[in-house]
Amino acid sequence: MARFSRALSVAVIVLVWSWPAVAVRGPSPEQTRQFLKDVAVHIDIETPNVLEVCTGWIGWTETGRSAVYTAAHCYQPGATYRLALSTGEVVTASGFARWNDVDLMALWIPRGPLRAIRAWKPMPTGGFYALYVLNGDGTTLAVTETRIAHLFPDIVFINAPSAVAMPISVLPGTSGAPILDQADGLLVGMIVGHIPDRRDISAVIPASRIYKALLDAAKVK
């Protein structure tokens, strides 16, 4: 699968990503849940010897194509990435770009326009309800809500130094799942892993790190 030029492809993506925003009147919890269902994507990673599963989210879209973001560690050399959209349609990614330092990968799909996560905010330090999806059985995405009372600033992930530790339970295949603040539907981070033997504490890349990676890539000439 050919890799797109970061300077060209990412520049288009980042220009339509909103700066941090706070909704004056946020959506209802039901609207936020439906929005998450619409933008979340199940990803099958297929090679001749490996079949793995990850999760992603539509983060940019136009008439003829869209970008789905997921974790960079979901990459497999020579893999085919098949993405199941909320509509039930399965599409194959036509290209990708990776940022290993923030564990971020963008997959291009030849579909659009689609609902997309367009706005983010700094990660709250606690006292909010996080909404995300679990890729539990490897085929369906279950919308999950949990209260985040606090983060774990003393926990450092050796394999994901850009991540913060959050009390969020995950299952295999959930890497790449977006986390929204239920109160306003804004992106606060993306799940990229968990503490070994403890699936109740997850590694989460803050939305601010994702945006910075895209913005920096857009500046590359």
Contacts in CASP RR format, 6 or more apart in sequence:
PFRMAT RR
TARGET T0000
AUTHOR 0000-0000-0000
METHOD contacts of the structure
MODEL  1
MARFSRALSVAVIVLVWSWPAVAVRGPSPEQTRQFLKDVAVHIDIETPNV
LEVCTGWIGWTETGRSAVYTAAHCYQPGATYRLALSTGEVVTASGFARWN
DVDLMALWIPRGPLRAIRAWKPMPTGGFYALYVLNGDGTTLAVTETRIAH
LFPDIVFINAPSAVAMPISVLPGTSGAPILDQADGLLVGMIVGHIPDRRD
ISAVIPASRIYKALLDAAKVK
1 78 0 8 1.000
1 79 0 8 1.000
1 80 0 8 1.000
1 81 0 8 1.000
1 93 0 8 1.000
1 94 0 8 1.000
1 95 0 8 1.000
1 96 0 8 1.000
2 95 0 8 1.000
3 95 0 8 1.000
3 96 0 8 1.000
3 97 0 8 1.000
4 95 0 8 1.000
4 96 0 8 1.000
4 97 0 8 1.000
4 108 0 8 1.000
6 97 0 8 1.000
6 217 0 8 1.000
6 220 0 8 1.000
7 217 0 8 1.000
7 218 0 8 1.000
7 220 0 8 1.000
7 221 0 8 1.000
9 67 0 8 1.000
9 97 0 8 1.000
9 106 0 8 1.000
9 108 0 8 1.000
10 97 0 8 1.000
10 106 0 8 1.000
10 214 0 8 1.000
10 217 0 8 1.000
10 218 0 8 1.000
10 220 0 8 1.000
11 217 0 8 1.000
11 218 0 8 1.000
12 60 0 8 1.000
12 62 0 8 1.000
13 59 0 8 1.000
13 60 0 8 1.000
13 67 0 8 1.000
13 106 0 8 1.000
13 214 0 8 1.000
13 218 0 8 1.000
14 211 0 8 1.000
14 214 0 8 1.000
14 215 0 8 1.000
14 217 0 8 1.000
14 218 0 8 1.000
15 218 0 8 1.000
16 60 0 8 1.000
16 118 0 8 1.000
17 59 0 8 1.000
17 60 0 8 1.000
17 118 0 8 1.000
17 120 0 8 1.000
17 211 0 8 1.000
17 214 0 8 1.000
18 118 0 8 1.000
18 119 0 8 1.000
18 120 0 8 1.000
20 119 0 8 1.000
20 120 0 8 1.000
20 121 0 8 1.000
20 122 0 8 1.000
20 208 0 8 1.000
21 119 0 8 1.000
21 120 0 8 1.000
21 121 0 8 1.000
21 186 0 8 1.000
22 121 0 8 1.000
22 184 0 8 1.000
22 186 0 8 1.000
23 184 0 8 1.000
23 185 0 8 1.000
23 186 0 8 1.000
26 183 0 8 1.000
26 184 0 8 1.000
26 185 0 8 1.000
27 35 0 8 1.000
27 184 0 8 1.000
27 185 0 8 1.000
29 182 0 8 1.000
32 131 0 8 1.000
32 180 0 8 1.000
32 182 0 8 1.000
32 184 0 8 1.000
32 185 0 8 1.000
33 131 0 8 1.000
33 143 0 8 1.000
33 182 0 8 1.000
35 115 0 8 1.000
35 180 0 8 1.000
35 185 0 8 1.000
36 131 0 8 1.000
36 132 0 8 1.000
36 133 0 8 1.000
36 143 0 8 1.000
36 178 0 8 1.000
36 180 0 8 1.000
37 86 0 8 1.000
37 133 0 8 1.000
37 141 0 8 1.000
37 143 0 8 1.000
38 86 0 8 1.000
38 114 0 8 1.000
38 115 0 8 1.000
39 57 0 8 1.000
39 58 0 8 1.000
39 59 0 8 1.000
39 86 0 8 1.000
39 114 0 8 1.000
39 115 0 8 1.000
39 116 0 8 1.000
39 117 0 8 1.000
39 178 0 8 1.000
40 55 0 8 1.000
40 56 0 8 1.000
40 57 0 8 1.000
40 86 0 8 1.000
40 133 0 8 1.000
40 141 0 8 1.000
40 177 0 8 1.000
40 178 0 8 1.000
41 55 0 8 1.000
41 56 0 8 1.000
41 57 0 8 1.000
41 58 0 8 1.000
41 68 0 8 1.000
41 70 0 8 1.000
41 83 0 8 1.000
41 84 0 8 1.000
41 85 0 8 1.000
41 86 0 8 1.000
42 53 0 8 1.000
42 55 0 8 1.000
42 56 0 8 1.000
42 83 0 8 1.000
42 84 0 8 1.000
42 135 0 8 1.000
42 138 0 8 1.000
42 139 0 8 1.000
42 140 0 8 1.000
42 141 0 8 1.000
43 53 0 8 1.000
43 54 0 8 1.000
43 55 0 8 1.000
43 56 0 8 1.000
43 68 0 8 1.000
43 70 0 8 1.000
43 74 0 8 1.000
43 81 0 8 1.000
43 82 0 8 1.000
43 83 0 8 1.000
43 84 0 8 1.000
43 107 0 8 1.000
44 51 0 8 1.000
44 52 0 8 1.000
44 53 0 8 1.000
44 81 0 8 1.000
44 82 0 8 1.000
44 83 0 8 1.000
44 84 0 8 1.000
45 51 0 8 1.000
45 52 0 8 1.000
45 53 0 8 1.000
45 54 0 8 1.000
45 74 0 8 1.000
45 76 0 8 1.000
45 79 0 8 1.000
45 80 0 8 1.000
45 81 0 8 1.000
46 79 0 8 1.000
46 80 0 8 1.000
46 81 0 8 1.000
46 82 0 8 1.000
47 76 0 8 1.000
47 77 0 8 1.000
47 78 0 8 1.000
47 79 0 8 1.000
47 80 0 8 1.000
50 76 0 8 1.000
50 79 0 8 1.000
52 74 0 8 1.000
52 76 0 8 1.000
52 173 0 8 1.000
53 135 0 8 1.000
53 138 0 8 1.000
53 172 0 8 1.000
53 173 0 8 1.000
54 70 0 8 1.000
54 71 0 8 1.000
54 74 0 8 1.000
54 135 0 8 1.000
54 173 0 8 1.000
54 175 0 8 1.000
54 176 0 8 1.000
55 70 0 8 1.000
55 133 0 8 1.000
55 135 0 8 1.000
55 141 0 8 1.000
55 173 0 8 1.000
55 174 0 8 1.000
55 175 0 8 1.000
55 176 0 8 1.000
55 177 0 8 1.000
55 191 0 8 1.000
56 68 0 8 1.000
56 69 0 8 1.000
56 70 0 8 1.000
56 83 0 8 1.000
56 176 0 8 1.000
56 177 0 8 1.000
56 178 0 8 1.000
57 68 0 8 1.000
57 69 0 8 1.000
57 70 0 8 1.000
57 117 0 8 1.000
57 176 0 8 1.000
57 177 0 8 1.000
57 178 0 8 1.000
57 190 0 8 1.000
58 66 0 8 1.000
58 67 0 8 1.000
58 68 0 8 1.000
58 114 0 8 1.000
58 115 0 8 1.000
58 116 0 8 1.000
58 117 0 8 1.000
59 66 0 8 1.000
59 67 0 8 1.000
59 68 0 8 1.000
59 69 0 8 1.000
59 116 0 8 1.000
59 117 0 8 1.000
59 118 0 8 1.000
60 66 0 8 1.000
60 67 0 8 1.000
60 116 0 8 1.000
61 67 0 8 1.000
61 112 0 8 1.000
61 113 0 8 1.000
61 114 0 8 1.000
61 115 0 8 1.000
61 116 0 8 1.000
62 112 0 8 1.000
62 113 0 8 1.000
63 112 0 8 1.000
63 113 0 8 1.000
64 110 0 8 1.000
64 111 0 8 1.000
64 112 0 8 1.000
64 113 0 8 1.000
65 94 0 8 1.000
65 108 0 8 1.000
65 109 0 8 1.000
65 110 0 8 1.000
65 111 0 8 1.000
65 112 0 8 1.000
66 108 0 8 1.000
66 109 0 8 1.000
66 111 0 8 1.000
66 112 0 8 1.000
66 113 0 8 1.000
66 114 0 8 1.000
66 116 0 8 1.000
67 106 0 8 1.000
67 107 0 8 1.000
67 108 0 8 1.000
67 109 0 8 1.000
68 83 0 8 1.000
68 93 0 8 1.000
68 106 0 8 1.000
68 107 0 8 1.000
68 109 0 8 1.000
69 104 0 8 1.000
69 105 0 8 1.000
69 106 0 8 1.000
69 107 0 8 1.000
69 176 0 8 1.000
69 178 0 8 1.000
69 190 0 8 1.000
69 210 0 8 1.000
70 105 0 8 1.000
70 107 0 8 1.000
70 175 0 8 1.000
70 176 0 8 1.000
71 103 0 8 1.000
71 104 0 8 1.000
71 105 0 8 1.000
71 175 0 8 1.000
71 176 0 8 1.000
71 190 0 8 1.000
71 191 0 8 1.000
71 192 0 8 1.000
71 193 0 8 1.000
72 98 0 8 1.000
72 99 0 8 1.000
72 100 0 8 1.000
72 102 0 8 1.000
72 103 0 8 1.000
72 104 0 8 1.000
72 105 0 8 1.000
73 103 0 8 1.000
73 175 0 8 1.000
73 192 0 8 1.000
74 105 0 8 1.000
74 175 0 8 1.000
74 176 0 8 1.000
75 96 0 8 1.000
75 98 0 8 1.000
75 105 0 8 1.000
80 92 0 8 1.000
80 93 0 8 1.000
81 92 0 8 1.000
81 93 0 8 1.000
81 96 0 8 1.000
81 107 0 8 1.000
82 90 0 8 1.000
82 91 0 8 1.000
82 92 0 8 1.000
82 93 0 8 1.000
83 90 0 8 1.000
83 91 0 8 1.000
83 92 0 8 1.000
83 93 0 8 1.000
83 107 0 8 1.000
83 109 0 8 1.000
84 90 0 8 1.000
85 91 0 8 1.000
85 111 0 8 1.000
85 114 0 8 1.000
89 111 0 8 1.000
91 109 0 8 1.000
91 110 0 8 1.000
91 111 0 8 1.000
92 109 0 8 1.000
93 107 0 8 1.000
93 108 0 8 1.000
93 109 0 8 1.000
94 108 0 8 1.000
94 109 0 8 1.000
94 110 0 8 1.000
95 107 0 8 1.000
95 108 0 8 1.000
96 105 0 8 1.000
96 106 0 8 1.000
96 107 0 8 1.000
96 108 0 8 1.000
97 105 0 8 1.000
97 106 0 8 1.000
97 217 0 8 1.000
98 104 0 8 1.000
98 105 0 8 1.000
98 106 0 8 1.000
99 105 0 8 1.000
99 213 0 8 1.000
99 217 0 8 1.000
101 162 0 8 1.000
101 213 0 8 1.000
102 162 0 8 1.000
102 205 0 8 1.000
102 209 0 8 1.000
102 210 0 8 1.000
102 212 0 8 1.000
102 213 0 8 1.000
103 160 0 8 1.000
103 162 0 8 1.000
103 163 0 8 1.000
103 192 0 8 1.000
103 205 0 8 1.000
104 190 0 8 1.000
104 205 0 8 1.000
104 210 0 8 1.000
104 213 0 8 1.000
117 178 0 8 1.000
117 180 0 8 1.000
117 187 0 8 1.000
119 186 0 8 1.000
119 187 0 8 1.000
120 186 0 8 1.000
120 187 0 8 1.000
120 188 0 8 1.000
120 189 0 8 1.000
120 207 0 8 1.000
120 208 0 8 1.000
120 210 0 8 1.000
120 211 0 8 1.000
121 181 0 8 1.000
121 184 0 8 1.000
121 186 0 8 1.000
121 187 0 8 1.000
121 188 0 8 1.000
121 207 0 8 1.000
122 188 0 8 1.000
122 206 0 8 1.000
122 207 0 8 1.000
122 208 0 8 1.000
123 151 0 8 1.000
123 164 0 8 1.000
123 188 0 8 1.000
123 189 0 8 1.000
123 204 0 8 1.000
123 206 0 8 1.000
123 207 0 8 1.000
123 208 0 8 1.000
124 148 0 8 1.000
124 181 0 8 1.000
124 188 0 8 1.000
125 150 0 8 1.000
125 151 0 8 1.000
126 148 0 8 1.000
126 149 0 8 1.000
126 150 0 8 1.000
126 151 0 8 1.000
127 147 0 8 1.000
127 148 0 8 1.000
127 149 0 8 1.000
127 150 0 8 1.000
128 147 0 8 1.000
128 148 0 8 1.000
128 181 0 8 1.000
128 182 0 8 1.000
128 183 0 8 1.000
129 145 0 8 1.000
129 146 0 8 1.000
129 147 0 8 1.000
129 148 0 8 1.000
129 181 0 8 1.000
129 182 0 8 1.000
129 183 0 8 1.000
130 145 0 8 1.000
130 146 0 8 1.000
130 147 0 8 1.000
130 148 0 8 1.000
130 166 0 8 1.000
130 168 0 8 1.000
130 179 0 8 1.000
130 180 0 8 1.000
130 181 0 8 1.000
130 182 0 8 1.000
130 188 0 8 1.000
131 143 0 8 1.000
131 144 0 8 1.000
131 145 0 8 1.000
131 179 0 8 1.000
131 180 0 8 1.000
131 181 0 8 1.000
131 182 0 8 1.000
131 185 0 8 1.000
132 143 0 8 1.000
132 144 0 8 1.000
132 168 0 8 1.000
132 174 0 8 1.000
132 177 0 8 1.000
132 178 0 8 1.000
132 179 0 8 1.000
132 180 0 8 1.000
132 191 0 8 1.000
133 141 0 8 1.000
133 142 0 8 1.000
133 143 0 8 1.000
133 144 0 8 1.000
133 174 0 8 1.000
133 177 0 8 1.000
133 178 0 8 1.000
134 141 0 8 1.000
134 142 0 8 1.000
134 144 0 8 1.000
134 169 0 8 1.000
134 170 0 8 1.000
134 171 0 8 1.000
134 174 0 8 1.000
134 177 0 8 1.000
135 141 0 8 1.000
135 171 0 8 1.000
135 172 0 8 1.000
135 173 0 8 1.000
135 174 0 8 1.000
135 177 0 8 1.000
136 142 0 8 1.000
136 171 0 8 1.000
136 172 0 8 1.000
136 173 0 8 1.000
136 174 0 8 1.000
138 172 0 8 1.000
138 173 0 8 1.000
144 169 0 8 1.000
145 182 0 8 1.000
146 167 0 8 1.000
146 168 0 8 1.000
146 169 0 8 1.000
148 166 0 8 1.000
148 167 0 8 1.000
148 168 0 8 1.000
149 167 0 8 1.000
150 167 0 8 1.000
151 164 0 8 1.000
151 165 0 8 1.000
151 166 0 8 1.000
152 164 0 8 1.000
152 165 0 8 1.000
152 166 0 8 1.000
152 167 0 8 1.000
152 201 0 8 1.000
153 164 0 8 1.000
153 165 0 8 1.000
155 165 0 8 1.000
155 195 0 8 1.000
155 201 0 8 1.000
157 163 0 8 1.000
157 165 0 8 1.000
157 193 0 8 1.000
157 203 0 8 1.000
160 192 0 8 1.000
160 193 0 8 1.000
160 203 0 8 1.000
160 205 0 8 1.000
162 205 0 8 1.000
162 206 0 8 1.000
162 209 0 8 1.000
163 192 0 8 1.000
163 193 0 8 1.000
163 203 0 8 1.000
163 204 0 8 1.000
163 205 0 8 1.000
164 203 0 8 1.000
164 204 0 8 1.000
164 206 0 8 1.000
165 195 0 8 1.000
165 201 0 8 1.000
165 202 0 8 1.000
165 203 0 8 1.000
165 204 0 8 1.000
166 179 0 8 1.000
166 201 0 8 1.000
166 202 0 8 1.000
166 204 0 8 1.000
167 200 0 8 1.000
167 201 0 8 1.000
167 202 0 8 1.000
168 179 0 8 1.000
168 191 0 8 1.000
168 200 0 8 1.000
168 201 0 8 1.000
168 202 0 8 1.000
168 204 0 8 1.000
169 199 0 8 1.000
169 200 0 8 1.000
169 202 0 8 1.000
170 177 0 8 1.000
170 191 0 8 1.000
170 193 0 8 1.000
170 194 0 8 1.000
170 199 0 8 1.000
170 202 0 8 1.000
171 199 0 8 1.000
174 191 0 8 1.000
174 193 0 8 1.000
175 191 0 8 1.000
175 192 0 8 1.000
175 193 0 8 1.000
176 190 0 8 1.000
176 191 0 8 1.000
176 192 0 8 1.000
177 190 0 8 1.000
177 191 0 8 1.000
178 187 0 8 1.000
178 189 0 8 1.000
178 190 0 8 1.000
178 191 0 8 1.000
179 187 0 8 1.000
179 188 0 8 1.000
179 189 0 8 1.000
179 190 0 8 1.000
179 191 0 8 1.000
179 204 0 8 1.000
180 186 0 8 1.000
180 187 0 8 1.000
180 188 0 8 1.000
181 188 0 8 1.000
186 207 0 8 1.000
187 207 0 8 1.000
187 210 0 8 1.000
188 206 0 8 1.000
188 207 0 8 1.000
189 204 0 8 1.000
189 205 0 8 1.000
189 206 0 8 1.000
189 207 0 8 1.000
189 210 0 8 1.000
190 204 0 8 1.000
190 205 0 8 1.000
190 207 0 8 1.000
190 210 0 8 1.000
191 202 0 8 1.000
191 203 0 8 1.000
191 204 0 8 1.000
192 203 0 8 1.000
192 204 0 8 1.000
192 205 0 8 1.000
193 202 0 8 1.000
193 203 0 8 1.000
194 200 0 8 1.000
194 201 0 8 1.000
194 202 0 8 1.000
194 203 0 8 1.000
195 201 0 8 1.000
195 202 0 8 1.000
195 203 0 8 1.000
END
